[in-house]
């Protein structure tokens, strides 16, 4: 039992509480001589006598009593923390903090979260659903999810396939107002839009065909930064909405919304989990990364430190 101040303090506290070296030794699972030597080393290091010793009893001195009162609770907390880790071996435990946009949480991350919590019951996930561009390092997150504008020094893991942004409207609206045939026709329609969170400007609608692109300055009759509200209003016939395809799949399948100008729909690269460095990750987050990396079919997943291509940069504020 080599001496350190911590195990010397532990030995002293056990002797003082049990009022004897033998009882303390049994509690600690070491010899009486080892406990006695550990306490003597602590006394020598501190330069004070901590215990009165007689042939019949042991009791703390005044200095020993002060040390016992001041250190006992803190020592127990430290020991409880160590006991909680004993016997875990390679078992993964801890907390993983993530910053995730709402759509990414719904469409890309939810399946990973469900499987991960089942596989690693001792890990807690702390997920902040936030559509702004979070500085994950400054705000203390293990990782984040974005579609674009990922810093070049970050590692990224694809979470899903690329998808389209669609202009959609209800059948009733299209009967009432007619269906736009060209991107420019959208300027004559009632549109449901939003403001960009970074600038406060009205978000433009981006369409493309071959090498040609349009960034349309629509004038919304309703502006709302909540995607679900815009979809509900579009279903109610209030106007056309410009939304990520995964966010309106159910409405398209049930016929409450229809795609317009589909041949002009713009593709975006999909969502990526990103984080600073594999060397800096905790075992719990490494396990989460591995599960996220494995969710796509072979040949589509994989981590990279390379920056994202510019594809999709114009659409990220729509999420």
WOJO-V155000 format. One line per field, one symbol per residue. ss: DSSP state (H for helix, E for strand, C for the rest). phi: phi as a letter, one per 40 degrees, with the letter a starting at -180 (. if undefined). psi: psi as a letter, one per 20 degrees, with the letter a starting at -180 (. if undefined). A space follows every 50 residues. Layout:
# WOJO-V155000
ss->???
phi->???
psi->???
This chain:
# WOJO-V155000
ss->CCCCHHHHHHHHHHHHHHCCHHHHHHHHCCCHHHHHHHHHHHHHHHCCCC EEECCCCEEECHHHHHHHHHHHHHHHHHHHHHHHHCCCCCCCCEEEEEEE CHHHHHHHHHHHHHHHHHHCCCEEEEEEECCCCCCCCCCCCCEEEECCCC CCCCEEEECCCCEEEEEEECHHHHHHHCCCCCHHHHHHCCEEECECCCCC CECCEEEEECCEEEEECCCEEEECCCHHHHHHHHHCCCCEEEEEHHHCHH HHHHCCCEEECHHHCEEECCCEEEECCHHHCCHHHHHHHHHHHCCCCCCC CCEECCCCCCCCCCCHHHC
phi->.ccbdcccccccccccccficcccccccgbccccccccccccccccgbcb bcbbcbabacccccccccccbdccccccccccccccgcfcccahbbbbbb cdcccccbcdccdccccccbccbbbbbccacccccccccgccaababafc dccccbbcbaccabcbcbacdcccccbgccbbdccccbbcbbbaccccbg cccccbbaagccbbbcccbccabaccccccccccccgcicbbbcddcbdc ccccgcbbcbfccbcccbcgcbcbacacccccdcccccdcccccccddgb chcaccccccdgccbdccc
psi->nqpqhghgggggggghhikqhghggghikrqhhggghggghgghhhkqph ppprihrpqqrgghgggghhigghghgghggghhipihdjpprapppqpp qghhgghhhghggghghghmijpppnpoopiropnhghjkqhrrprhakp qhjqqqppirrrrqpqpqrqhgghggiqpqhqhhhhijqpqoarqphhhi qppqpprqocipqpnpmqoqipppjoghgggghghijiaqqoqpghijgg hghijiqqpqlhijppqqiaqppqrgqhhjqrhghhhgghhhhihqqpih aqqqiqqqripihiihii.
